[in-house]
Amino acid sequence: MNPPRPIFIAALPREVAAVVRGWRAHPPQRNIYLFEQERAIVAYAGMGADRARLAVEAALNLGPASELISVGFAGSCNPRMELGQILCPHIVVDSKTGERFFTDQPHLKEWPANEETTVLVTVPKPAGVQQKQYLGISYYASAVDMEAAAVARIARARELPFTAMKAISDAHDFELPDLDQFATPDGQFREAAFGFHVALRPNLWKSVATLAKGSKLAAHNLRRAVEAQIEKRKLK
């Protein structure tokens, strides 16, 4: 049996496709995708808390976990978080329940957050500019995502260390196109349908091009960050 390995949980393939290139891929079931190598496991199952839980449970079936790490894209909530920047928050907040989860970092566990504390807020749907501003003010949030709190909750229940590693894919003042209508009930994103929708609406071309550029930079930097974490654990 493999020794305990870190499990990285993402939402969509574009977030970690470069990371898992060359890894052993398991046949997908119920749109749950699993990849492993001797030092780590990566899983993704779609957007949202329910899909993140499924990804974690499936990954845990591959062997014991040393920790759970929520990875992927996030939206910036303030000007200090720039496109492509990697955020490893001290605190993850579930906006639906108000629960807060402290990540496994050697920092003071205090609340409310202060200027030195970074906060990631998990929301049920993609956040636009107005919501990102609200979260930044209400929670001192640096960024917003859709899955980290669900991963944190499982880590707490299983008494596993938890961290999050998010790459900023959209700026604090960038208004996302309406993406929610292209999400399937099981958290997948209908990219072909979205592409067709955009192709017929020239007014969306600039914003979608900006989002694509930000996502590409985020994916590149996230790959480097994840690989560095895996290498660091190898050296321990």
Steps between C-alpha positions, in 0.01 A plus 500: 500500500617852424598719793271794575503748212370856461169516315444804278133574426412719202171570323562501125758339269651827376616579854729197530535351150868599482566365850377147431656458156674162507335385822300180529139581407213293636189443286255779589176408673209743548728774363749445780857505372792353695873518433784368709872458520714368781513833686153652449139464388297752299122483464231718350128446453353837405402831657341544840504348845316177416740415218802584715377254763467227238851569375644474851321175581610343171860609554505358851413160352841498331684490830567692820533879485769704670295817444224650287582798278233698316649633176365686198395843381360782712370851446676794659312707757744789526763677287785338690424159352614516139441266206703183527592558863499192724301529821557263790241635743520484876122471531225355280143618564181329385268786400190280536559393859748755631738222603868581491781253452860577591751354260796300619743788524699627799300820542290632784144374479315823549176651378406756375779497248765769506705648218754218523236226484391377158145373464339291226119494491314209343172586326241281322514681163753701297540847651468823305662833580236610749516178698879496500500852640247400766704197604815707513336744741291255705758222545827683431516256210795487265325268255192290435456141380232228497657190658760563771263501798360159402850352488585665831191354664599145401855557619369615837270199531782260415757687710722561198714809439337741256641771277381688194693624199310723259613685188325827419329472162282813506573842646300671773342740248439245224137412436469134410273405210190308607663160553239344725267418210771277349547289815344154497319354804813298580729801501654467154552799272359476148792661319369431148164660580673798659726541196201496265319750721797737496560462126157646430549798734787731399440712811636209708815439299723744690397385847529131407845560351602671824366208703682249279826688543457510877411131515805405294732695729328356808535143372869552422579640845284244676685216330832637621366545853355149521816341363707697751280373785536140384878541473516658845320203652738263323793664674351470848 
